[in-house]
Amino acid sequence: MERKEHRKHIISVLVENQPGALARIIELFSSRGYNIESLNVGHTEDPTISRITMVAKGDEHTIEQIVKQLRRIIDVFKVRDLTDKKKLDRELLIVRLLVDTPQKKEEVKRLADIFGAQIVDVSHDTYTVELTGDEEQVDAFLELIKPFGIREMARTGRVAMVRALQGETFGDEKQ
């Protein structure tokens, strides 16, 4: 029997910015047993439309079914699987680290500089660092700072947009 390849897919959805729109999308996933690995929602340049960026793991058939079912939801304008598209995608990480020695403070400053992160808050024995990058960059940074002692962490899901090709935007594309 052939094993289906499960991989992470980035799905971008434009929805009407109305109460309950996100709940209907979440219900679609939960009622069918699909798992959302990350979810990010925010309004677009048009305040009546929100962009939902989801990361879901599944084989091609499962993701295709998710996309088809999302398109049937009344509040949804556009759905696109961005996984194999040329895109820009980023995550935001805010992490508070224990830096109780001068050596730890210097090492965290050095790592923040290497990764293009910023120290956004300082206390006597902690630094709070902000990093924006792709998933691999955020993961690599986290691996290197774990030994310092992570006191608290917040990490967004991905946000993503297709790269512009001759001025084309998400709204201009055919579904």
N, C-alpha and C positions, 0 to 999 in steps of 0.2 A: 504494500500500500504506500502511495506517494505521500510524503510529509509536506504540508503546506508551510511556506516560510512566513513566520510572524515577525513583523518589524514595526517600528514606530512610524506613524503617519501624522503629518501636520495638516489639520483640516481647518480652513478658514471659512467663516460663515458671516454674511451680512444679514442682520435682522432688524426689524422695526424696533425702535427703542421704546418698548411698552412693557408695563408690568406683566409678568407671567411668561414672557418670551423665552427667557433662559430656563425657567422651570419646565417648559414643554420640551426643550431640547434635552435637558437632564433626564426627564422622565423617559424619553425615547431610548436613551442609553441604558438606564437602569432596568426598564421593563424587558429589554432584550438581552440582558446580562453582559453588555459591553462595558468595558472599564475605560474611564478617562484618566490618563496619567497626569495631565496638566490642563488647566483651563485658565484663560485670560479673557476678560471682557472690558471693553471701553468704547466710548462713543467715537465716531469718525469725524471727518471734517464737516459732516452734516449731523447736527445734534439729534435728529430724528432717527438716525441709523447707528447701530452698534456693530462692532466687529468682535466676533468670538473666535479665538484661536484655541484649538484643542489639539492635544497629542493623545492619540489612541493607538494601541498595539493590536495588530491583527494581520491576517493574510489578505491578499488582494480582494478576494470575494467578499469577505466580511466588511472591509472598508468600503467597497463599492456599494454594498447594501446600506451601510450607514449613510453614505452620501445621498443615495436615492431616497431614503426615508427622511433625511433632513430636508430635502427639497420639497417634500409634501407638507411640511409644517407651514401654516398660514402666515406666520410672521417672518418667514425666511425669504429673503430676496435672492441671494446667491450663495452657492456652496462650492468650495474648490478644495481638492486634495493637492496640497503644495509640495508634497514629499519629493517628487522627482523634478520639480520646477526649479529654475534659477530664482533664488529668493534671498532675501535678507531675513535672518531670524536672530533674536536676542532674548536673553533672560537678564533679570536684575537679581543680584544677591546682596543682602545686607546681613553682616555677620559681626557679632560682638565676641572678641577674643580676649583671653586672659594674657596680659603682658605685665607680669609682676617683677621683671628684672630689666635692667637697661639693655641687655643682650636681646631679649625677646622683643623689646620695642624696636630696636634697630632692624632685626630680622623681618618683622612684620612690615616696617616701612620699606625695606628693600623688596620684599615680595610684592607689596602693593604697587610699587614703582614699576617693577618688571611686568606686571599684568595690566597696568594702566588703571588700577583701582585707586580709590581715594579714601583717606581716613576722614570720616565725617563727624566723629564724636570721640572725645577723649575723657577718661576719668583717671583716677590715681593708678588703677591696675588693669584697666581695659581700654582697648581701641575698638571702635566700631568702623568697619570697612565696607565700602560700597563698590561693587564691581558689576559692570554691564558687559556681556559678551555672549558668544554662542555657547551651547550646552557643553561642548568639550572644554572650552576655556574655563567656564565656571567649575566644572568637575575637577579639572587639573588644579585650580587654585585651592579648592576645598581640600584636596588630598594633601597639599603642601602645608596648609595651616592647621589641620587637625591636631598635630602634636602640641600646639600652643594651648589647646583647650577651648573649644567652642562653648561659649556661655549661652548664646541665643542666636538663632538664625531665621531669616525669612528669605524665601526664594520664590520669585514669580514663575509662572509657567511661561512658555515661549510666546512671543509676539512675532508675527511674520507677515511679510508682504512679498509678492512676486516682484522681481526686478523689472523696472520699466523697459519696455522694448518699443522703440519709436513712439514714445508718449502714451503707450497703452496702460490702462489702469484696470484694477479688479472689476470695476463697474462696466468697463467697455467690452470685456471678454464675453464670449458665448459660454453658457454652462456646459 
